Structure formats: structure tokens, C-alpha cells
Amino acid sequence: MSDANQMLRTRLTTGYGIARPLVSAGMGFIAAPPLAAAVSDAGALGLLAAGSAPPHVLAQLIRATRRLTSRPFGVNFIVETIAFGPLTVPEHIDVCIQENVPIAGFFWNLPPAAWIHRLKSAGVKVWFQTGSVEQAREAVAQGMDAIIAQGSEAGGHIQGNTGLLSLLPAIVDAVDVPVIAAGGIADGRTAAAALALGAEGVCVGTRFVASVEANAHEEYKRRIVAAQAADISRTCLFGPEWPDAPMRVIRNRVVAEWAGRDATTPPQPDPPEFIGATRIGPVDYRMPKFSAILPTPETTGDFEEMCLAAGESTGLVHEIRPAAEIVAALMDEAERIIKQRLAGLTL
């Protein structure tokens, strides 16, 4: 790791007491306490995925993360109603306040104004992730403390259609809060580019799926490492649990078979067809055809039928490494580029 005096300083590092302007994405099923804690311990900021966890389970996850790190971390929520019901409810907000979580991040839809007010009144910073300039403006008007600008290169669920190169400076110009760049960032070069475009930090997802601490099945990690950008597709194929929600995924057999017919989630086969089995928290779950549930270590079944969320940065991911090494390598390279290459440019 670089000398502390040479580390990048931004509004993200100074405002949140972290050493590195990097956030690990709050990826559903993947960003469990070990990953969030490892990223925070490395001097960056880990986001814990609330996912479909009920409030009492979320409290357990927060406490488990605190047992692993004394550093700041956040919790990421999705504001949407899916087949399992509302993913975020008022009781989740209660938990964040009771557990004194430093940051609550939201995605997909804006949370109710009352939630934002309650969190901020309790001293919790509130973030929002979006792929839209208009939604970023609305979020800040409602009191958001930071915006994660999600370019269309990002893996998993995505709403926007604009690449980060165009989206990021537009959002930076549109709001007066720190903007964190997400989508296509997996090494120091891409991080340095985002910082040069005005980001106060970077949010990294796909690269951390291929980390030792990620709660992802080893076969999923292996496929992240093996994939190139050309192997990634945008699709609505997956989703009896959350239908018609666009995702960026690795193109396996089922994605290739349904190419051109995946603008909406297909109906379930009759009779039902299952592609595997997993656990969602303490509950055993049979994965239906087109399941959007990501494979975790306990998942069994046909990986050619599964949803393997990944962004276009997969071509920059070459090995599975501990999260701390990923943070250090990515940020050290970004610092070198900014110090040497960008500073060395002449007119």
C-alpha cells in the first residue's frame, strides 16, 4: 500500500473517515459480512447487501460485520416489491437507526421522504444509486448525501442506458453532493479515469465477485475470471422472483438460447421446471427456470441455466484474490496513473 501521505484524498475519504476512495458494491447474495468487512478493513468502504433479508436478519448481519471490522461500512437496500414482497420496509430503517449504521444506500426507486428524514435525523448518511441525471437531481432534492452514478456497463440489475463516460460528468455537473462512479471499474486505469471525470470515489462490483471473501459459488467466481467483455449480455430473461428487470450477465447457454426473445421475463414452464437448489438465509429454495437468484457456495444445479451477474469489466478480472489485495492493487495503480501519467501530460 502507498504511503498514507500519498493516498488520494477526496470528499468521500475526508467525509467518511476512510483512506481509499473506493466502495464495494452492495451486491445481493454476494456482499455478505466477510466481504463488506474486508473492504472496510483495507481502508475503503464496504457495503453490506440487505437483499431480501427481513429486518431481524439484517440486524444480525450488521452485528456480524461489526464483529469483523471496527471501520465504517454501509448497508445497501433495493426499493422495490418483488415476488418475495417489498424488499425494504420501515422496519429496515428502524434497524439502521438502532444499529447506528453510518450509511444507508438505496437503489432502483427513491425511498419515501420519511425514511430519508428519519435516517438523517439519526445521523445516518443516505446515498442513492442511479443511471439517470434526472433521478440524481430528484434524489439530492430529497436530501441524499451522495449519488452513485451507475453506468450501463455495470453488472447485475441496471436501469440506465448511458455509459459511465457520458453519465458521470453529467451527474457531477447536475448535483452538488459527492458522486461515486460505478460501472466498468475493475482496475486502477478505470478508477483513475472516473476520478478524472469528477468522481469523488469509485464503486466496484464485478471485481469483488472474484474475491476470496465474496459469498459467491466458486464456479461463479471462475466464470467471472474466464469471461471477456464480449461474453456479457443485457437481458430481462431472469426473474420469476423479479420479472422484467434488466440485468447484465455472463452469456451462458440459456442466455444464448433466448437471445432476441429476452426483452421480458418468459413465463414459467408448465409443468414447473427447476434448475437447481440454494438457500436464501435459513430457507431452502428450489430455483425455478430463469431464476434471478445468484449462485452462492451452497447452490447446486446447472450453471448453464443460472443467472451469473457480471459487468463489462470482466475482461479486466484475471484471478481470484483477497479483497484487501484488490483494494490495494486497484487504488495503488490509480494513484500511480494520476501522479505519473496524468501529471506528465503536456500541451
C-alpha positions as CSV (number, residue, x, y, z in Angstrom):
1,M,0.0,0.0,0.0
2,S,1.2,3.5,-0.8
3,D,2.4,5.8,2.0
4,A,-0.6,7.4,3.7
5,N,0.6,10.9,2.8
6,Q,0.4,10.0,-0.9
7,M,-3.1,8.4,-0.9
8,L,-5.8,10.1,-2.9
9,R,-7.9,12.5,-0.9
10,T,-11.5,13.3,-2.0
11,R,-14.7,14.4,-0.3
12,L,-15.5,10.7,0.1
13,T,-12.4,9.9,2.1
14,T,-12.5,13.0,4.2
15,G,-16.2,12.9,4.8
16,Y,-16.4,9.3,5.8
17,G,-13.1,8.7,7.6
18,I,-11.7,6.2,5.0
19,A,-8.2,6.1,3.5
20,R,-9.2,5.0,-0.1
21,P,-11.9,6.5,-2.3
22,L,-13.4,3.1,-3.1
23,V,-16.7,1.4,-2.2
24,S,-17.5,-2.2,-2.8
25,A,-21.0,-2.6,-4.3
26,G,-23.8,-3.9,-2.1
27,M,-24.4,-6.9,-4.4
28,G,-27.4,-9.1,-3.4
29,F,-26.4,-12.5,-2.0
30,I,-22.7,-11.7,-2.6
31,A,-21.9,-8.8,-0.4
32,A,-22.2,-10.6,3.0
33,P,-20.4,-9.5,6.2
34,P,-17.0,-11.1,5.3
35,L,-16.7,-9.1,2.0
36,A,-18.0,-5.8,3.4
37,A,-15.7,-6.0,6.5
38,A,-12.7,-7.0,4.5
39,V,-13.1,-4.0,2.1
40,S,-13.6,-1.6,5.1
41,D,-10.6,-3.1,6.9
42,A,-8.5,-2.4,3.8
43,G,-9.2,1.3,4.2
44,A,-12.0,1.5,1.7
45,L,-15.8,1.3,2.4
46,G,-17.7,-1.9,2.2
47,L,-21.4,-2.1,1.5
48,L,-23.4,-4.9,3.0
49,A,-26.3,-6.2,0.9
50,A,-29.7,-6.2,2.7
51,G,-31.2,-8.1,-0.2
52,S,-34.3,-9.9,0.8
53,A,-33.3,-10.2,4.4
54,P,-36.1,-9.5,6.9
55,P,-35.3,-6.8,9.5
56,H,-34.3,-9.1,12.3
57,V,-31.9,-10.9,10.0
58,L,-30.4,-7.6,8.8
59,A,-29.7,-6.7,12.4
60,Q,-27.8,-10.0,12.7
61,L,-25.8,-9.3,9.5
62,I,-24.9,-5.8,10.7
63,R,-23.7,-7.1,14.0
64,A,-21.7,-9.9,12.3
65,T,-20.0,-7.2,10.1
66,R,-19.2,-5.2,13.2
67,R,-17.5,-8.2,14.8
68,L,-15.2,-8.4,11.8
69,T,-14.3,-4.7,11.5
70,S,-14.3,-1.6,13.5
71,R,-14.1,0.6,10.3
72,P,-17.1,2.4,8.7
73,F,-19.4,0.4,6.4
74,G,-22.8,0.8,4.9
75,V,-26.0,-1.2,4.1
76,N,-27.4,-1.3,0.6
77,F,-31.2,-1.5,0.1
78,I,-33.4,-2.1,-3.0
79,V,-36.6,-0.2,-3.0
80,E,-39.0,-2.4,-5.0
81,T,-41.7,-5.0,-4.5
82,I,-40.8,-8.4,-5.9
83,A,-42.3,-11.9,-5.7
84,F,-41.0,-12.2,-2.1
85,G,-42.8,-8.9,-1.2
86,P,-41.3,-5.5,-0.5
87,L,-37.5,-5.7,-0.3
88,T,-37.3,-2.7,2.0
89,V,-39.8,-1.9,4.7
90,P,-39.9,0.7,7.5
91,E,-38.6,-1.8,10.0
92,H,-35.3,-2.0,8.0
93,I,-34.9,1.8,8.6
94,D,-35.5,1.1,12.3
95,V,-32.7,-1.4,12.3
96,C,-30.3,1.0,10.6
97,I,-31.0,3.6,13.3
98,Q,-30.9,1.2,16.2
99,E,-27.6,-0.3,15.0
100,N,-26.1,3.1,14.2
101,V,-25.2,2.2,10.7
102,P,-23.0,5.0,9.1
103,I,-24.5,4.8,5.6
104,A,-27.8,3.6,4.2
105,G,-27.7,3.3,0.4
106,F,-30.8,2.8,-1.8
107,F,-31.3,1.6,-5.4
108,W,-33.9,1.2,-8.1
109,N,-36.6,3.5,-6.7
110,L,-36.3,6.5,-4.4
111,P,-37.2,5.7,-0.8
112,P,-40.0,7.6,0.9
113,A,-39.1,11.0,2.1
114,A,-40.0,10.0,5.6
115,W,-37.3,7.3,5.6
116,I,-34.7,9.8,4.4
117,H,-35.7,12.3,7.1
118,R,-35.6,9.6,9.9
119,L,-32.2,8.4,8.8
120,K,-30.6,11.8,8.5
121,S,-32.1,12.9,11.8
122,A,-30.4,9.9,13.4
123,G,-27.0,10.8,11.9
124,V,-27.1,8.2,9.1
125,K,-25.8,9.3,5.7
126,V,-28.1,8.4,2.9
127,W,-26.9,7.5,-0.6
128,F,-28.8,6.8,-3.9
129,Q,-27.6,4.8,-6.9
130,T,-29.0,5.8,-10.3
131,G,-28.3,5.7,-14.0
132,S,-30.3,8.9,-14.7
133,V,-29.3,12.6,-14.4
134,E,-32.9,13.5,-13.7
135,Q,-33.3,10.9,-10.9
136,A,-30.0,12.1,-9.4
137,R,-31.3,15.6,-9.2
138,E,-34.5,14.4,-7.6
139,A,-32.6,12.3,-5.1
140,V,-30.4,15.2,-4.0
141,A,-33.5,17.5,-3.7
142,Q,-34.9,14.9,-1.3
143,G,-31.8,15.1,0.9
144,M,-29.4,12.4,-0.4
145,D,-25.8,12.9,0.8
146,A,-24.1,11.2,-2.1
147,I,-25.0,9.7,-5.5
148,I,-23.6,6.5,-7.1
149,A,-23.7,7.1,-10.8
150,Q,-24.3,3.7,-12.4
151,G,-23.1,3.4,-16.0
152,S,-24.8,0.9,-18.3
153,E,-21.6,-1.2,-18.2
154,A,-22.4,-2.4,-14.7
155,G,-23.2,-5.9,-13.8
156,G,-26.4,-7.1,-12.2
157,H,-29.6,-5.0,-12.2
158,I,-29.3,-1.8,-14.2
159,Q,-31.8,0.8,-15.2
160,G,-29.9,3.3,-17.3
161,N,-28.8,3.0,-20.9
162,T,-25.9,5.5,-20.8
163,G,-22.3,4.5,-20.4
164,L,-20.3,5.9,-17.5
165,L,-18.1,8.1,-19.7
166,S,-21.1,10.2,-20.6
167,L,-23.2,9.7,-17.5
168,L,-20.7,10.5,-14.8
169,P,-19.7,14.1,-15.8
170,A,-23.4,14.9,-16.5
171,I,-24.3,13.9,-13.0
172,V,-21.3,15.6,-11.5
173,D,-22.5,18.8,-13.2
174,A,-26.1,18.3,-12.1
175,V,-25.7,17.8,-8.3
176,D,-23.7,19.4,-5.5
177,V,-23.0,16.3,-3.4
178,P,-20.2,13.7,-3.9
179,V,-20.7,11.5,-6.9
180,I,-19.3,7.9,-6.8
181,A,-18.7,6.2,-10.2
182,A,-20.0,2.7,-10.8
183,G,-19.9,0.5,-14.0
184,G,-16.9,-0.9,-15.8
185,I,-14.4,-0.2,-13.0
186,A,-12.1,-3.1,-12.1
187,D,-8.6,-1.8,-12.1
188,G,-6.5,1.4,-11.5
189,R,-6.9,2.7,-15.0
190,T,-10.6,2.7,-15.0
191,A,-10.7,4.1,-11.4
192,A,-8.3,6.9,-12.4
193,A,-10.5,7.7,-15.4
194,A,-13.6,8.0,-13.2
195,L,-11.7,10.3,-10.8
196,A,-10.5,12.4,-13.7
197,L,-14.1,12.8,-14.8
198,G,-15.1,14.3,-11.4
199,A,-16.0,11.3,-9.3
200,E,-15.1,11.5,-5.6
201,G,-14.7,7.7,-5.5
202,V,-15.4,4.5,-7.3
203,C,-17.9,1.7,-6.6
204,V,-16.7,-1.7,-7.7
205,G,-18.8,-4.8,-8.0
206,T,-17.8,-7.4,-10.6
207,R,-14.1,-7.4,-9.5
208,F,-15.2,-8.2,-5.9
209,V,-17.3,-11.1,-7.0
210,A,-14.0,-12.7,-7.8
211,S,-12.6,-12.2,-4.3
212,V,-11.9,-14.8,-1.6
213,E,-14.5,-13.2,0.7
214,A,-17.3,-12.9,-1.7
215,N,-20.3,-15.1,-0.9
216,A,-20.3,-16.5,-4.4
217,H,-20.0,-20.1,-5.6
218,E,-16.5,-21.0,-6.8
219,E,-17.8,-21.8,-10.2
220,Y,-19.4,-18.4,-10.5
221,K,-16.1,-16.8,-9.5
222,R,-14.3,-19.0,-12.0
223,R,-16.6,-17.8,-14.8
224,I,-16.1,-14.2,-13.9
225,V,-12.3,-14.7,-14.3
226,A,-12.8,-16.5,-17.6
227,A,-15.2,-14.1,-19.2
228,Q,-14.4,-11.2,-21.5
229,A,-16.5,-8.1,-22.3
230,A,-17.9,-9.8,-25.4
231,D,-19.3,-12.6,-23.1
232,I,-21.6,-10.2,-21.3
233,S,-25.3,-9.6,-22.2
234,R,-28.0,-7.2,-21.1
235,T,-31.2,-9.2,-20.7
236,C,-34.6,-9.4,-18.9
237,L,-34.5,-13.2,-19.1
238,F,-34.1,-13.8,-15.4
239,G,-36.8,-13.0,-12.9
240,P,-39.7,-15.0,-11.8
241,E,-38.6,-13.5,-8.4
242,W,-38.3,-10.0,-10.0
243,P,-39.7,-10.0,-13.5
244,D,-38.8,-7.8,-16.4
245,A,-35.9,-6.1,-14.6
246,P,-32.9,-5.6,-16.9
247,M,-29.6,-7.2,-15.9
248,R,-26.1,-7.5,-17.2
249,V,-25.0,-11.2,-17.0
250,I,-22.5,-13.7,-18.4
251,R,-23.8,-15.2,-21.6
252,N,-24.2,-18.9,-20.8
253,R,-26.3,-21.5,-22.6
254,V,-29.7,-20.2,-21.5
255,V,-28.8,-16.6,-22.3
256,A,-27.6,-17.6,-25.8
257,E,-30.7,-19.7,-26.4
258,W,-33.1,-16.8,-25.6
259,A,-31.1,-14.0,-27.3
260,G,-33.6,-11.7,-29.1
261,R,-36.5,-13.0,-27.0
262,D,-35.4,-11.7,-23.7
263,A,-36.9,-8.2,-23.5
264,T,-39.3,-9.5,-20.9
265,T,-39.0,-12.4,-18.5
266,P,-40.6,-15.6,-20.1
267,P,-43.5,-17.3,-18.3
268,Q,-42.7,-20.2,-16.2
269,P,-42.9,-23.6,-17.9
270,D,-45.9,-25.8,-17.2
271,P,-45.3,-28.2,-15.5
272,P,-42.7,-26.3,-13.4
273,E,-39.0,-26.8,-14.2
274,F,-36.2,-26.3,-11.7
275,I,-32.5,-25.6,-12.5
276,G,-31.0,-26.0,-9.0
277,A,-31.3,-25.5,-5.3
278,T,-29.9,-23.0,-2.9
279,R,-30.5,-21.3,0.4
280,I,-31.9,-17.8,1.0
281,G,-30.9,-17.0,4.6
282,P,-32.2,-20.0,6.6
283,V,-34.7,-21.1,3.9
284,D,-34.1,-23.9,1.4
285,Y,-35.1,-22.6,-2.1
286,R,-35.7,-24.6,-5.3
287,M,-34.5,-22.4,-8.2
288,P,-37.1,-22.2,-10.9
289,K,-36.3,-21.9,-14.6
290,F,-34.9,-18.4,-15.3
291,S,-34.3,-17.8,-11.6
292,A,-32.6,-14.4,-10.8
293,I,-31.0,-15.8,-7.6
294,L,-27.2,-15.7,-7.9
295,P,-25.3,-18.8,-7.0
296,T,-23.7,-18.8,-3.5
297,P,-21.5,-21.5,-2.0
298,E,-24.4,-23.8,-1.1
299,T,-26.0,-23.6,-4.5
300,T,-26.2,-26.8,-6.6
301,G,-27.5,-27.3,-10.1
302,D,-26.9,-26.4,-13.8
303,F,-24.7,-23.3,-14.1
304,E,-25.5,-23.0,-17.8
305,E,-29.1,-22.2,-16.7
306,M,-28.3,-19.8,-13.9
307,C,-28.1,-16.1,-13.6
308,L,-24.4,-15.0,-13.4
309,A,-24.5,-11.3,-12.9
310,A,-21.4,-9.5,-14.2
311,G,-20.4,-6.3,-15.9
312,E,-18.4,-5.4,-18.9
313,S,-15.2,-5.1,-16.7
314,T,-14.9,-8.9,-16.6
315,G,-12.1,-8.7,-19.2
316,L,-10.0,-6.9,-16.6
317,V,-10.5,-9.6,-13.9
318,H,-7.8,-12.2,-14.2
319,E,-7.7,-14.0,-10.8
320,I,-9.5,-14.5,-7.5
321,R,-7.7,-12.5,-4.8
322,P,-8.4,-11.4,-1.2
323,A,-10.5,-8.3,-1.1
324,A,-7.7,-6.3,0.7
325,E,-5.3,-7.1,-2.1
326,I,-7.9,-6.0,-4.7
327,V,-8.4,-2.6,-2.9
328,A,-4.6,-2.0,-2.6
329,A,-3.8,-3.0,-6.1
330,L,-6.6,-1.0,-7.7
331,M,-6.0,2.1,-5.7
332,D,-2.2,2.0,-5.9
333,E,-2.4,1.8,-9.6
334,A,-4.9,4.6,-9.8
335,E,-2.6,6.8,-7.7
336,R,0.4,6.0,-9.9
337,I,-1.5,6.9,-13.0
338,I,-2.8,10.1,-11.6
339,K,0.6,11.1,-10.3
340,Q,2.8,10.0,-13.2
341,R,0.8,9.6,-16.4
342,L,-1.8,12.4,-16.0
343,A,0.7,14.8,-14.4
344,G,3.2,14.1,-17.1
345,L,0.9,15.1,-20.0
346,T,1.9,18.3,-21.7
347,L,0.2,20.6,-24.1
